[in-house]
Amino acid sequence: MLYIGSHTSYLKDKQLMGVVEESLSYGSNIFMFYTGSNQSTLRFPVNKEITKEAHELMKKNGIDKDKCIVHAPFIINLANNSDPDKYNFYINFLKQELERCIELDIKNIVLHPGSYTTLDRETGIKNIANGLNEALENIEGVNLLLEYMSGKGTEVGTSIDDLAKIINLLNEKTKEKVFVCLDTCHINDSGIDIGNFEEFLDEFDEKIGINKIKCVHVNDSYNAVGAHKDRHANLGYGTIGFDKLINVIYNKRLDNIPKILETPWINRNEKNTYAPYKYEIEMIRKKEFYDYINQK
């Protein structure tokens, strides 16, 4: 089955209900959202009544809560422990986000592994594993998905080997809760041609296991293969191309795995800015590209 959705907005007044309503307006049957700002630790309390009503609306419209995703904020960096206070702060804030997932009854959270900055890659990998072991120690019922990254600066998680090393360093209890989120733009920008996606999956299966893939972010890229820049493009308007992305979305080895769009909003002018997701989901379902951006 095709589970397709997009990034959505989680706002103070409507909270999860707003996420569900926005998703339905795009024709989605899953969604992804941040539980607050993606660049800060500011959070407002989860309204239990709104959450209950949102889950009722999800059930009524065939949205599977077990396939929906929370995205952890970008500020969490488990790869660098040179400042112990900051490192512990990030671990504790991740714990809070995991607990918010439990409150919201959303089973999956995506996390950028982090950047080692002043350290080295191997130390960064060890720090991430240690941080995950601590953050997930008393958490049950939530999967943490490490995102495959593009390789900007000193990012960790920019290869299958990076992710395999992190997972192999986890204790057995934590390892059961940690999975991977692929991102087509990041894969492209890290140096992998999406046209060779089957070979990529073969290597992933050998080193980590296909069963560890819990989500795919579907984005075109403005960059050439191996650019290490991470600039998302709308489907069919980038260097990867619509047909290659369709092959990823409908790959039989990734059947039933959530596919999430994080493509940029369309800016015709200051007064006409809109989300692309309704159009992109229509194209995905029909497996047919059309130039919706330049339509009159």
NORVEN-V837889 format. One record per helix or strand. SS is the DSSP state (A for helix, B for strand). FROM is the first residue (numbers start at 1). TO is the last residue. If there is no record, write none. Layout:
# NORVEN-V837889
SS;FROM;TO / SS;FROM;TO
This chain:
# NORVEN-V837889
B;4;8 / A;15;26 / B;32;33 / A;48;60 / A;65;67 / B;69;71 / A;84;104 / B;108;112 / B;115;115 / A;121;135 / B;143;147 / B;155;155 / A;160;169 / A;172;175 / B;178;183 / A;184;190 / A;194;207 / A;210;212 / B;213;218 / B;220;221 / B;232;233 / A;242;249 / A;252;254 / B;258;261 / B;266;269 / B;272;274 / A;277;286
